C-alpha cells in the first residue's frame, strides 16, 4: 500500500486525528472498493460520504434518469441535471467532492449475472435500491461472494438500516423478509417520503460501510435499526438466522 502524500494527509486529517482510524485506517479506505446499487435518495448521501471519506473505488449502478420530483430529497442531483442519467449526475458531483478516487457509473439495471461480475471484487455493497426484487438479487450475490451488505430503506417517516455480514452465524436479507417480492410494495412515488429521512438513513449506511472497511466499533450485523423520524423514536431489533433459508443456510 502506497504511503499517503501530504495532500491526502491534509484532506483526511480530521479522520486521522481519531485514534480509532489514524493513518492506517485511512489507508484501508483508500485500498477499498465499494459498490452502491441505487443513485437516489439513499445512494446520494451514502456515496457522497464514502467519496468524501476517501474510499478508493466506488461503483454506482442505477438505470434511472433525474426527474424534477427527485430533487426534494436526492441531494446528489440538481435542477440542471433533469433528464440526465442519475449515475452521470451523481458521479459528476462526487468527482467535485473528491477527484483523487476512482468512480465508475453504470447506467443499467443489472441482471444477476452482470451483478455477480461487478460485485465479485468489491469489499462491501450498499443496497440503496427501492424495490424488493433488486434487494433479493443483491443479497443473493452478496451471499455467494461472501461480501458484506449494508441495507437501508426509507418511506414516509420511517427508515431502517441493517448489515448482513455473512458469517456462519449471521442472517441474510432473505432470513428477514423471505424470498417473495411484494407486488404491492410501497414506493416513495406512491406514499411519499420526508426529505431529511433519506439523508439520515443514507448517512448511517455510509457510516456502517466505513466501519466495516476499517474494522471499527460494532456494526449492525444481526440487528435491524428502525427509526420513526416524526416521533424521533429509535428501536433496535435482534435478527436471527433462518436455518432453512434457501439463500444462506447452506453456506460454508
C-alpha positions in Angstrom: 0.0 0.0 0.0 1.5 3.4 -1.0 2.1 5.9 1.8 -0.3 8.8 1.9 1.1 12.1 0.4 0.9 15.4 2.1 -2.3 16.5 0.3 -4.0 13.3 1.4 -2.8 13.7 5.0 -4.3 17.2 5.0 -7.6 16.2 3.2 -8.3 13.4 5.7 -6.7 15.0 8.7 -9.9 15.0 10.8 -10.2 11.3 10.3 -6.5 10.7 11.1 -6.9 12.7 14.3 -9.3 9.9 15.5 -7.3 7.2 17.3 -9.7 4.5 16.0 -8.9 5.5 12.4 -5.5 7.1 12.2 -3.3 6.8 9.1 -3.7 3.0 8.9 -7.5 3.2 8.9 -7.4 5.9 6.2 -5.1 3.8 4.1 -7.6 0.9 4.4 -10.3 3.1 3.0 -8.0 4.2 0.1 -7.4 0.5 -0.8 -11.1 -0.4 -0.6 -13.7 -0.9 -3.4 -17.4 -0.4 -2.6 -20.4 -1.0 -4.9 -23.6 1.1 -4.4 -26.8 -0.1 -6.0 -29.1 2.9 -6.5 -28.3 6.6 -7.0 -31.4 8.1 -5.5 -32.4 9.2 -2.0 -30.2 6.8 -0.1 -27.5 6.4 -2.7 -26.7 10.1 -2.9 -25.8 10.8 0.7 -24.2 7.4 1.1 -22.0 7.9 -2.0 -21.1 11.5 -1.1 -19.8 10.5 2.4 -17.9 7.5 1.1 -16.3 9.7 -1.6 -15.5 12.4 0.9 -14.1 9.9 3.3 -11.6 8.6 0.7 -12.9 5.2 -0.3 -10.5 4.4 -3.2 -13.0 2.9 -5.7 -16.8 3.4 -5.9 -19.0 1.7 -8.4 -22.6 3.1 -8.7 -25.3 1.3 -10.6 -28.7 2.9 -11.5 -30.8 2.8 -14.7 -33.0 5.8 -13.9 -32.8 9.4 -15.0 -33.2 12.6 -12.9 -36.8 13.8 -12.6 -38.0 17.0 -11.0 -39.7 15.0 -8.3 -36.4 13.6 -7.2 -35.0 17.0 -6.3 -36.9 17.2 -3.0 -34.6 14.6 -1.4 -31.9 13.3 -3.8 -29.2 15.7 -2.9 -26.7 14.4 -5.5 -28.8 15.9 -8.3 -29.8 19.5 -9.2 -32.3 21.2 -11.5 -29.8 21.4 -14.3 -29.4 17.5 -14.2 -33.1 16.8 -15.0 -33.2 14.3 -17.8 -29.6 13.1 -17.2 -28.9 9.5 -16.1 -28.6 9.6 -12.3 -25.2 7.9 -12.3 -23.9 10.6 -14.7 -25.3 13.4 -12.4 -24.0 11.8 -9.2 -20.6 10.8 -10.4 -20.1 14.4 -11.5 -20.9 15.6 -8.0 -18.6 13.0 -6.4 -15.7 13.9 -8.6 -16.1 17.5 -7.5 -16.1 16.3 -3.8 -13.0 14.1 -4.3 -11.1 14.0 -7.6 -8.5 11.6 -6.2 -10.6 8.4 -6.1 -11.9 6.2 -8.9 -15.6 6.4 -9.5 -17.5 4.3 -12.1 -21.1 4.9 -13.0 -23.2 2.1 -14.6 -26.3 3.3 -16.2 -28.1 0.0 -16.3 -30.4 -2.3 -14.4 -28.0 -5.1 -13.5 -29.2 -8.6 -14.3 -28.0 -11.3 -11.8 -25.0 -12.4 -14.0 -23.8 -8.9 -14.5 -24.3 -8.0 -10.9 -22.2 -11.0 -9.9 -19.4 -10.0 -12.2 -19.3 -6.4 -11.0 -19.7 -7.3 -7.3 -17.1 -10.0 -7.1 -14.1 -7.8 -6.5 -15.8 -5.4 -4.0 -15.2 -5.2 -0.3 -18.7 -4.2 0.5 -22.0 -3.4 -1.2 -24.7 -0.9 -0.2 -28.2 -1.7 -1.3 -29.8 1.7 -1.8 -32.4 0.4 -4.3 -36.2 1.0 -3.9 -37.7 -2.4 -4.7 -37.6 -5.9 -3.1 -36.7 -7.8 -6.2 -33.5 -5.9 -6.5 -32.7 -6.3 -2.8 -33.2 -10.0 -3.0 -30.9 -10.2 -6.1 -28.2 -8.1 -4.4 -28.5 -10.2 -1.2 -28.1 -13.5 -3.2 -25.0 -12.1 -4.9 -23.5 -10.9 -1.7 -24.1 -14.2 0.0 -22.5 -16.0 -3.0 -19.4 -13.9 -2.8 -19.4 -13.5 1.0 -19.3 -9.7 0.7 -20.8 -7.6 3.5 -24.1 -6.0 2.6 -25.3 -2.7 4.1 -29.1 -2.5 3.6 -31.3 0.6 4.1 -34.9 1.6 3.3 -37.0 4.7 3.8 -40.7 5.5 3.3 -43.0 8.2 4.6 -41.4 9.0 8.0 -39.9 5.5 8.8 -36.5 4.2 8.0 -34.3 1.1 8.7 -30.7 0.1 8.4 -29.0 -3.3 8.9 -25.8 -5.0 8.0 -25.6 -8.6 6.7 -22.0 -9.7 7.3 -22.4 -13.3 6.1 -20.5 -15.0 8.8 -21.8 -18.6 9.5 -24.0 -17.3 12.4 -25.3 -14.2 10.7 -28.7 -13.8 9.0 -29.1 -12.6 5.4 -31.7 -10.3 4.0 -33.9 -13.3 2.9 -33.8 -14.6 6.5 -35.6 -11.4 7.5 -38.0 -10.9 4.6 -38.3 -14.2 2.7 -37.9 -14.7 -1.0 -41.2 -13.3 -2.3 -41.2 -9.8 -3.7 -44.3 -7.9 -2.6 -46.2 -6.9 -5.7 -47.9 -4.1 -3.7 -44.7 -2.8 -2.0 -44.8 0.8 -1.1 -42.7 3.4 -3.0 -41.9 7.0 -2.4 -43.9 8.0 -5.6 -47.0 6.3 -4.1 -46.7 7.0 -0.4 -44.3 10.0 -0.1 -41.1 10.4 2.0 -39.9 13.1 4.4 -36.8 14.5 2.7 -34.3 14.5 5.6 -35.1 10.9 6.3 -33.2 9.5 3.3 -30.3 11.7 4.3 -30.3 10.2 7.8 -30.6 6.6 6.6 -28.1 7.0 3.8 -25.6 8.6 6.1 -25.9 5.8 8.6 -25.4 3.3 5.7 -22.1 5.1 4.9 -21.1 5.0 8.5 -21.6 1.3 8.7 -19.7 0.7 5.5 -16.8 2.8 6.7 -16.7 0.9 10.0 -16.7 -2.4 8.1 -13.8 -1.4 5.9 -11.7 0.0 8.7 -12.7 -2.7 11.3 -14.1 -0.1 13.6 -16.5 -0.5 16.5 -19.7 -2.6 16.4 -21.7 -2.9 13.3 -25.4 -3.7 12.8 -24.7 -7.3 12.0 -27.7 -9.3 13.3 -29.5 -6.2 14.2 -32.2 -4.1 12.5 -32.2 -0.4 13.4 -35.7 1.2 13.0 -36.4 4.9 13.2 -39.6 6.9 13.2 -38.3 10.4 12.3 -41.7 12.0 13.0 -41.5 11.0 16.7 -37.7 10.8 16.7 -38.0 7.2 18.0 -35.3 4.6 17.5 -35.5 0.9 18.1 -33.0 -1.9 17.6 -34.3 -5.5 16.9 -32.2 -8.7 17.1 -32.2 -10.7 13.8 -31.8 -14.4 13.8 -30.5 -16.6 11.0 -33.2 -18.8 9.4 -31.7 -22.4 9.4 -33.9 -23.2 6.5 -33.2 -20.0 4.5 -32.9 -21.1 0.8 -30.2 -18.4 0.2 -27.7 -18.7 3.1 -28.5 -21.8 5.1 -26.0 -23.9 3.1 -23.1 -21.5 3.0 -19.8 -22.6 4.4 
